Amino acid sequence: MQFELQHTDKASLARAGRITTDHGVIETPIFMPVGTVGSVKGVYHRDLRDDIRAQIILGNTYHLYLRPGLDTLRAAGGLHRFESWDGPILTDSGGFQVFSLAPIRKLTEEGCRFQSHIDGSRHLFTPENNVDTQRIIGADIIMALDECCPGDADHAYARKSLNLTKSWLDRFARRFRDTEPLYGYSQTFFPIVQGCIYPDLRREAVDHAVQTGADGYAIGGLAVGEPTEKMYEMLELVCPLLPADRPRYLMGVGTPANILEGIARGIDMFDCVMPTRNGRNGMLFTWNGIMNMRNAKWAEDFSELDPDGCSFVDHRYSRAYLHHLFVAGEMFAAMLASEHNLAFYLDLVRQARIHIIAGDFSAWKEEVLPRITARI
């Protein structure tokens, strides 16, 4: 993987760059649709490419490990072939699932023992077998195994958690260096900077992660219960400490406002289930605000979903029609809303890139934020 830093905003830390992988080029800042188990819920790949214009999608190691399983993925020739996606893929290590499965997992220096949420079977993730698993899945960018510390953890717990993440990172990096990709194209890995909301721990995490000399760095453990202001504070601390010539990935974030504020603080890559999850529940993000499509006010509104939007969904279907589909319980409603929201998110980062290059990103952000966060 290669990263070229192309432009930096003069009034903020916003950056425009280009990531080159063996499966294609990614222009940053970028939003990555989440395809947890090998699909972006309710969205055809042709639409991801042609209408949403996704440049990279995600898979999740925990879920793919459990189902369809490593034997199937290896036999298929990796996730790209299995799901018929020829663009770049990034996989999470499963660290967030370790966090979310707290009642049925146990963390030790060895690794994470957990029970499957599917059938209750018991499994062990170690840094070493996590590398092996992600080699079999075959993503272009893989994440180091970490513990995602709760956002409200006290300093003592956050310290213990970071020590575990650092130890796991050392072992993960060694295993990665000692193994090779399986399918004839290159892979790279990103360490994950943890440390909760404590500046001393975040600095320590950055120092340790940078020693790996990785091709990029992820920032984890944010948007997991801490106040939004604390998230921004941690980004303002961490981003300037990371190498300027490597991409920075903020994991699992977030709202359109979070994304613009993250870009302003130096983040290059984002992912979140919000556009599809909220879309399935009737929430639409648009350039003129946020709409609940179940509200009766849309029943006879025959205007486009988003007159300023970029997706074919905006121009073919009316607000009244989408409202009708949700009220009627049609699965097509969730599909259209998911596709629209993903198209909006990709357009948001695309416009941010245009304004970074033009030199007026900060002014544009302040003008657009009130519009896209309003409820209509």
C-alpha positions as CSV (number, residue, x, y, z in Angstrom):
1,M,0.0,0.0,0.0
2,Q,1.2,3.5,-0.8
3,F,-0.1,6.9,0.5
4,E,0.4,10.2,-1.2
5,L,-0.5,13.3,0.7
6,Q,-1.7,15.8,-1.9
7,H,-3.2,18.8,-0.1
8,T,-3.5,20.2,3.4
9,D,-6.0,22.8,4.4
10,K,-4.4,26.1,5.6
11,A,-7.0,26.8,8.3
12,S,-7.3,23.3,9.8
13,L,-5.6,19.9,9.8
14,A,-7.8,18.6,6.9
15,R,-6.0,16.6,4.3
16,A,-6.6,15.2,0.8
17,G,-4.6,12.2,-0.3
18,R,-4.5,9.1,-2.3
19,I,-4.1,5.5,-1.1
20,T,-3.0,2.9,-3.7
21,T,-3.7,-0.8,-3.1
22,D,-3.5,-3.8,-5.5
23,H,-7.3,-3.7,-5.8
24,G,-7.5,0.0,-6.7
25,V,-7.0,3.6,-5.7
26,I,-8.8,5.3,-2.7
27,E,-9.0,9.1,-2.7
28,T,-9.1,10.6,0.8
29,P,-10.9,11.7,2.9
30,I,-13.1,8.6,2.4
31,F,-16.1,6.9,4.0
32,M,-16.1,3.1,3.9
33,P,-19.5,1.3,3.8
34,V,-19.6,-1.5,6.3
35,G,-20.1,-5.0,4.8
36,T,-19.8,-6.9,8.1
37,V,-20.5,-10.5,6.9
38,G,-19.6,-10.1,3.3
39,S,-22.3,-7.7,2.1
40,V,-23.4,-4.1,2.7
41,K,-26.9,-4.7,3.9
42,G,-29.6,-4.3,1.2
43,V,-27.2,-2.8,-1.4
44,Y,-26.2,-4.3,-4.7
45,H,-22.5,-4.2,-5.5
46,R,-23.3,-2.6,-8.9
47,D,-24.9,0.2,-7.0
48,L,-22.0,0.5,-4.5
49,R,-19.8,1.0,-7.6
50,D,-21.9,3.0,-10.0
51,D,-24.3,5.1,-7.9
52,I,-22.7,5.3,-4.4
53,R,-19.2,5.3,-5.9
54,A,-17.7,3.4,-2.9
55,Q,-13.9,3.0,-3.3
56,I,-13.4,0.6,-0.4
57,I,-15.7,-1.5,1.8
58,L,-15.3,-3.3,5.2
59,G,-15.6,-6.8,6.4
60,N,-15.5,-8.0,10.0
61,T,-13.1,-10.7,11.1
62,Y,-15.2,-11.9,14.1
63,H,-18.3,-12.4,12.0
64,L,-16.6,-13.9,9.0
65,Y,-14.6,-16.2,11.2
66,L,-17.8,-17.6,12.6
67,R,-19.8,-17.6,9.4
68,P,-19.1,-18.7,6.7
69,G,-15.9,-19.8,8.4
70,L,-12.3,-19.9,7.3
71,D,-12.5,-23.2,5.3
72,T,-15.1,-21.7,3.0
73,L,-13.2,-18.4,2.6
74,R,-9.9,-20.2,1.8
75,A,-11.7,-22.5,-0.7
76,A,-13.3,-19.4,-2.3
77,G,-9.9,-17.7,-2.7
78,G,-10.6,-15.0,-0.1
79,L,-13.3,-12.5,0.6
80,H,-12.9,-10.5,-2.7
81,R,-13.8,-13.6,-4.8
82,F,-16.3,-14.9,-2.3
83,E,-18.4,-11.7,-2.4
84,S,-17.5,-10.7,-5.9
85,W,-16.1,-7.3,-5.0
86,D,-13.0,-6.3,-7.0
87,G,-12.2,-3.1,-5.1
88,P,-10.2,-2.7,-1.9
89,I,-11.4,-4.2,1.4
90,L,-10.5,-3.5,5.0
91,T,-11.2,-5.9,7.9
92,D,-11.5,-5.1,11.5
93,S,-9.7,-7.5,13.8
94,G,-12.8,-8.2,15.9
95,G,-11.6,-6.0,18.8
96,F,-14.9,-4.1,18.9
97,Q,-16.8,-7.3,19.0
98,V,-14.6,-8.3,22.0
99,F,-15.8,-5.1,23.6
100,S,-19.4,-5.6,22.8
101,L,-19.4,-9.3,23.9
102,A,-18.2,-8.4,27.4
103,P,-20.7,-10.8,29.2
104,I,-19.4,-13.8,27.2
105,R,-15.7,-13.2,26.7
106,K,-12.5,-13.3,28.9
107,L,-9.4,-11.3,28.2
108,T,-5.9,-12.5,29.1
109,E,-2.4,-11.9,28.0
110,E,-2.8,-14.9,25.7
111,G,-5.7,-13.4,23.9
112,C,-9.5,-13.3,24.0
113,R,-11.7,-16.3,24.8
114,F,-15.3,-15.8,23.7
115,Q,-18.5,-17.6,23.0
116,S,-20.1,-17.4,19.6
117,H,-23.3,-15.2,19.6
118,I,-24.6,-17.7,17.0
119,D,-24.4,-21.1,18.8
120,G,-22.5,-20.5,22.0
121,S,-19.4,-22.4,20.9
122,R,-16.1,-21.3,22.5
123,H,-13.2,-19.8,20.6
124,L,-9.9,-18.1,21.2
125,F,-8.5,-15.1,19.3
126,T,-4.7,-14.5,19.8
127,P,-2.7,-11.9,18.0
128,E,-1.0,-14.7,16.0
129,N,-4.2,-16.6,14.9
130,N,-5.9,-13.2,14.2
131,V,-3.2,-12.5,11.6
132,D,-3.7,-15.9,10.2
133,T,-7.4,-15.4,10.0
134,Q,-7.1,-12.1,8.3
135,R,-4.6,-13.6,5.8
136,I,-7.3,-16.2,4.9
137,I,-10.0,-13.5,4.6
138,G,-7.5,-11.6,2.4
139,A,-8.4,-7.9,2.9
140,D,-6.0,-5.3,1.5
141,I,-5.9,-3.5,4.9
142,I,-6.2,-5.5,8.2
143,M,-6.4,-4.2,11.7
144,A,-4.3,-5.3,14.6
145,L,-6.0,-7.1,17.5
146,D,-6.8,-4.8,20.3
147,E,-9.1,-4.3,23.2
148,C,-11.6,-1.5,22.7
149,C,-11.7,0.2,26.1
150,P,-15.1,1.6,27.2
151,G,-15.3,5.4,26.9
152,D,-16.3,5.8,30.5
153,A,-13.5,3.6,31.9
154,D,-11.4,5.0,34.8
155,H,-7.6,5.6,34.3
156,A,-6.7,2.3,36.0
157,Y,-8.8,0.2,33.7
158,A,-7.7,2.2,30.7
159,R,-4.0,1.7,31.7
160,K,-4.5,-2.1,32.0
161,S,-6.4,-2.2,28.7
162,L,-3.7,-0.3,26.9
163,N,-1.0,-2.5,28.2
164,L,-2.8,-5.5,26.8
165,T,-3.3,-3.8,23.5
166,K,0.4,-2.9,23.3
167,S,1.5,-6.4,24.1
168,W,-0.9,-7.9,21.5
169,L,0.3,-5.4,18.9
170,D,3.9,-6.5,19.3
171,R,2.9,-10.1,18.7
172,F,0.6,-9.2,15.9
173,A,3.3,-7.2,14.1
174,R,5.8,-10.1,14.5
175,R,3.3,-12.6,13.1
176,F,2.4,-10.3,10.2
177,R,6.1,-9.9,9.3
178,D,6.7,-13.6,9.5
179,T,3.8,-14.6,7.2
180,E,2.9,-13.9,3.6
181,P,-0.4,-13.1,1.7
182,L,-2.2,-16.1,0.3
183,Y,-3.8,-14.9,-2.9
184,G,-1.1,-13.1,-4.9
185,Y,-1.7,-9.5,-3.8
186,S,-0.2,-7.5,-1.0
187,Q,-1.7,-6.8,2.4
188,T,-0.8,-4.2,5.0
189,F,-1.9,-3.7,8.6
190,F,-2.8,-0.7,10.8
191,P,-2.0,-0.6,14.5
192,I,-4.9,0.8,16.6
193,V,-4.2,3.7,18.9
194,Q,-6.2,3.2,22.2
195,G,-6.0,5.0,25.5
196,C,-9.6,6.0,26.2
197,I,-10.0,9.7,27.0
198,Y,-6.6,10.1,28.9
199,P,-4.0,12.2,27.1
200,D,-1.0,10.4,28.7
201,L,-2.3,7.0,27.6
202,R,-3.1,8.2,24.1
203,R,0.4,9.7,23.7
204,E,1.9,6.5,24.9
205,A,-0.2,4.5,22.5
206,V,0.9,6.6,19.6
207,D,4.6,6.3,20.5
208,H,4.3,2.5,20.7
209,A,2.2,2.2,17.5
210,V,4.6,4.3,15.5
211,Q,7.5,2.0,16.4
212,T,5.9,-0.6,14.1
213,G,6.6,1.5,11.1
214,A,3.2,0.6,9.7
215,D,1.7,1.9,6.5
216,G,-1.2,3.6,8.3
217,Y,-2.7,4.0,11.8
218,A,-6.2,3.6,13.2
219,I,-7.7,5.5,16.2
220,G,-10.0,3.3,18.2
221,G,-12.0,3.5,21.4
222,L,-13.9,6.7,20.5
223,A,-17.6,7.1,20.1
224,V,-18.0,4.3,22.7
225,G,-19.6,6.2,25.5
226,E,-17.4,9.3,26.0
227,P,-18.8,12.8,25.3
228,T,-18.4,14.0,21.7
229,E,-16.2,16.9,22.9
230,K,-13.8,14.4,24.4
231,M,-13.6,12.5,21.1
232,Y,-12.7,15.7,19.3
233,E,-10.2,16.5,22.1
234,M,-8.5,13.1,21.6
235,L,-8.3,13.6,17.8
236,E,-6.7,17.0,18.3
237,L,-4.1,15.4,20.5
238,V,-3.4,12.2,18.5
239,C,-3.5,13.3,14.8
240,P,-0.5,15.7,15.0
241,L,1.5,13.0,16.7
242,L,1.0,10.4,13.9
243,P,3.2,10.4,10.9
244,A,2.0,12.9,8.3
245,D,2.9,10.6,5.4
246,R,0.5,7.8,6.6
247,P,-3.3,7.6,6.4
248,R,-5.3,8.0,9.7
249,Y,-8.4,6.0,10.2
250,L,-11.1,6.8,12.8
251,M,-12.9,3.6,13.5
252,G,-16.7,3.4,13.8
253,V,-17.5,7.1,13.5
254,G,-20.1,8.5,12.9
255,T,-22.6,11.2,12.1
256,P,-22.1,13.5,9.2
257,A,-21.1,16.2,11.6
258,N,-18.6,13.8,13.3
259,I,-17.1,13.1,9.9
260,L,-16.6,16.7,8.9
261,E,-15.2,17.6,12.4
262,G,-12.9,14.5,12.1
263,I,-11.6,15.6,8.7
264,A,-10.9,19.1,10.1
265,R,-8.7,17.4,12.8
266,G,-6.7,15.4,10.3
267,I,-8.6,12.1,9.8
268,D,-8.5,10.5,6.4
269,M,-10.7,7.4,6.7
270,F,-14.1,6.7,8.3
271,D,-16.6,3.8,8.7
272,C,-19.9,3.5,10.5
273,V,-23.1,1.4,10.3
274,M,-25.2,4.6,10.8
275,P,-26.1,5.3,7.2
276,T,-27.5,1.8,6.6
277,R,-28.8,1.1,10.1
278,N,-30.6,4.4,10.4
279,G,-31.7,4.1,6.8
280,R,-33.4,0.8,7.5
281,N,-35.3,2.6,10.3
282,G,-36.5,5.4,8.2
283,M,-33.9,8.1,8.8
284,L,-32.5,9.9,5.7
285,F,-29.5,12.2,5.7
286,T,-29.7,14.9,3.1
287,W,-27.9,18.1,2.1
288,N,-30.8,20.0,3.6
289,G,-31.2,18.1,6.8
290,I,-32.3,14.9,8.4
291,M,-35.7,13.4,7.6
292,N,-37.8,10.7,9.4
293,M,-39.6,9.1,6.4
294,R,-42.2,7.5,8.6
295,N,-43.6,10.9,9.5
296,A,-47.1,11.7,8.0
297,K,-45.8,15.1,6.8
298,W,-44.2,13.3,3.8
299,A,-47.3,11.4,2.7
300,E,-48.2,13.9,-0.1
301,D,-44.7,15.4,-0.7
302,F,-43.9,14.4,-4.3
303,S,-40.6,16.2,-4.4
304,E,-37.3,14.4,-4.7
305,L,-35.7,12.8,-1.6
306,D,-32.8,15.2,-1.8
307,P,-32.8,17.8,-4.7
308,D,-29.2,18.6,-4.1
309,G,-28.1,14.9,-3.8
310,C,-26.0,12.8,-6.2
311,S,-27.7,9.4,-6.1
312,F,-30.1,8.0,-8.7
313,V,-32.4,7.4,-5.7
314,D,-32.8,11.1,-5.2
315,H,-34.1,11.6,-8.8
316,R,-36.3,8.6,-9.4
317,Y,-38.3,8.4,-6.2
318,S,-40.3,10.9,-4.2
319,R,-40.6,11.5,-0.5
320,A,-44.2,10.4,-0.6
321,Y,-43.3,7.1,-2.3
322,L,-40.6,6.3,0.3
323,H,-42.9,7.2,3.1
324,H,-45.5,4.8,1.7
325,L,-43.0,2.0,1.4
326,F,-42.0,2.4,5.1
327,V,-45.6,2.5,6.3
328,A,-46.4,-0.5,4.2
329,G,-43.4,-2.4,5.6
330,E,-41.9,-3.0,2.2
331,M,-38.2,-4.2,2.2
332,F,-37.6,-1.9,-0.7
333,A,-37.9,1.0,1.7
334,A,-34.8,-0.1,3.6
335,M,-32.9,-0.7,0.4
336,L,-33.6,2.7,-1.0
337,A,-32.9,4.5,2.2
338,S,-29.7,2.7,2.8
339,E,-28.5,3.4,-0.7
340,H,-29.5,7.1,-0.4
341,N,-27.6,7.5,2.9
342,L,-24.5,5.8,1.6
343,A,-24.5,8.0,-1.5
344,F,-24.9,11.1,0.8
345,Y,-22.0,10.0,3.0
346,L,-19.7,9.4,0.0
347,D,-20.8,12.7,-1.5
348,L,-20.1,14.4,1.8
349,V,-16.4,13.3,1.9
350,R,-16.1,13.9,-1.9
351,Q,-17.2,17.5,-1.4
352,A,-14.9,17.9,1.6
353,R,-12.0,16.7,-0.6
354,I,-12.9,19.2,-3.3
355,H,-12.9,22.1,-0.8
356,I,-9.7,21.0,0.8
357,I,-8.0,21.1,-2.6
358,A,-9.7,24.4,-3.4
359,G,-8.4,25.9,-0.1
360,D,-11.8,26.8,1.4
361,F,-12.6,23.7,3.4
362,S,-13.0,25.4,6.8
363,A,-15.4,28.1,5.5
364,W,-17.4,25.5,3.6
365,K,-17.6,23.2,6.7
366,E,-19.0,26.0,8.9
367,E,-21.5,26.9,6.2
368,V,-22.7,23.4,5.5
369,L,-22.9,22.0,9.1
370,P,-26.0,23.8,10.2
371,R,-27.8,22.6,7.1
372,I,-27.0,18.9,7.2
373,T,-27.6,18.6,10.9
374,A,-31.1,20.3,10.9
375,R,-34.2,18.2,11.4
376,I,-36.8,18.7,8.7
